[in-house]
């Protein structure tokens, strides 16, 4: 587990009727970590064609949110739990539709073979994590959420994709928190960007 994630006080929202969990999946490359994204299938009722992290709603048989996120990754990408190392959970957030989401950060084995479920996933692709540093956000727009409140929505343009909504906000919020931590956060960022070879357990 990443010490920076494990040691910080996590923002937890009150239990709601629509809990979900997603994985912010990372793969280590010589030039730095990359983020794994999915493009949602056109077969889906909601958010078809959008870019997102693998994940979904909590099911009755899930023992906890860890069960939820590992099950969803296997269902969507065909990646078994033993190929994923969870680093920990980030702050809870809510989508514009009112779904309470717990994002986990985890590392996927760099030799894994993806077997995406065509009913849910149209494509799997990666982007360098460095491309999502807060200063590289393409733009922010004010949108209205399910309660009628105005919320800032973050967008990253990574042609041919635009990454926005909860997916972009999870990345933006996490990387912003790392940048604001002058010691451990910055050290972790340097490792993630490929500038240092230290173990993640040291930061």
N, C-alpha and C positions, 0 to 999 in steps of 0.2 A: 504494500500500500504506500502511496505517496504521503510523506510525513506532513507536507504543507496542507493537504486536504484533510488528513486525519486529525490534525491538531487544532484547526480553526473551529470557531463556533458557527454552526450551520444555520442558515435561516430556514425555519420550518413553519409552514402555513398550517392553520387548523385543518383537521380532517374534513374532507368534503365528500360529496356524493359521486364525484367523477375523478378519482385518483388515477394517475398514470405514471409510468417511469420510462425514461429513454436513456440510451447510452450515447455519450460523446466518445466515439471510438477512435483511437489513435494507433498508428503504426510507426515504428521507428525505422528511419532511413538514414543513410550516412550524412545527408545534408540537413537532417532535422526531422522532427515528427510531422506526419501527415494526418489529416482528418479524413475519415471515411464517411461519405454521404450516400443516401439513397434518393433516387427519383421515384416518387410514388406512381403506381400504375394508373392508367386511365380507367381501369375496371372499378376503382374505388368510388364510393359515393361522395366522400369528402376530401378536399385538398388534392384532387387528382393532378398529377404532373408536377406537384411542388417538390422541392428539395427538403429533406428532413433527416433526422437521426433515426435509427431503428428503435422501436419501442412501442408501447401501447398501454391500454387500460389494464388495471388490476383485475385478475380473474379470481373466482371464489376458491380455487384450489391452490393459489399462490400462497406460500407461507409468509412471505414478506416482499418488499419492493425489489430486493436482490433477485428473488425467484422470478418476479415479473420481468425484469429487464433482461435476464439471461434467457428466459423462455422466448421472449419476443425477438431477440437477436437470432436465436436458432431458427425460429419460425420464418423470419423474413430473409435472412442471409444464409441459412444453412451452416452457421458457425457454432460448433458445440461449446458448452460452457468451459471445458478444459482448455480451450484455445484463447480464453479471455482472462486477463488479470485485471480485476476491478481495483482502482486506486481509491475510490471513495465517492461519496455523494456531495453534490454542490447544493446551493440554496434552492429551495422550492420556488416555483414560479407558476403563474397561471397564463393560459392562452387567452386570446381574444374571445374565444367561445366559452371560457369559464372552466376549462379542465385544469385541475391541479396537477402539476407535473414535477416529479423529482428526477433531476438529471444526474447520472453517474458518469464519471470519467473512467475509462478503462483502456487497456492496451490489448490489441488483437495480435496474435502471432503473425509474423511477417511472411510465413510460409503457408498460410491458410488458403484454402480454395473456397471461394464464394459460390454458393448454390442458391441464388435468389429465387424466392417464391414469385412466379410471374403474376399471380393474382394480386400481389401487394406491391411488388417492386419492378419498375421498368428498367432501371439501370443502377449500377454501383460505380462510384468514382471517388477519387481522392484529390485533395488539395493540400498544399503546404500550410501548416498551422500558422506560419509567419504571415501569410496573406490575410489573416483575420485579426491582426493587432488592431486595437480600437481606432487608431489614427487612419486605418485603411478602410474603415466603413464608408461605403459609397455615399450614403445619405441617411437621414432620419426624417420620418414623416409622422404627423399626429393623426392617429386613428381613434375611433370610438369602440370601446369594448362592449361585452354583453350587458354590462350594468349601466351603460351610457356615459362612462368616464373616458376622458381623453388620455391616450397613452402614446408614448413615443415608440415607433416601430423602426427597427434598424434594418438596413439593406446592405448586402455585399454583392456587387456585380462581378461574377466570375464566369464570363462567357464560355459556353452558351447558356449558363445557368444564372439565375438570381436567387440568392439565399437570403431569406428574410423571416419575419415572424419570430416564433419561439426559438427556432433553430439558431437564427442569427443572434437573438438576445442572449441565449445561453453562452455562446462563444464570447460575445462582447462583454458580458458581465464577468465571466471567469477571467478572461485576459486582462480586463480593467483592474480586477482585484489583485492579480499578480503584479501588474505594473505599479500599483500604489503601495505594495509592500516593499520597502527599500532594501530588505536583506534577503529573507528566504524566498519571497515572491520573485525578485529579480534573478536570484540564483536558479530557481526552477525554470524561469523563462529562458535563461541562457542554455540550459540543458535541452529544453524542448525545441529551441531554434537551432540546435546543433553546434552551439558555440563551446560547449563543455562536455566532457565525457564522464562526469561524476554520476554516482548512483542516485536514483530518485529517492532512495530511502534516506539519503543524507540531507534532504531539504524538505 
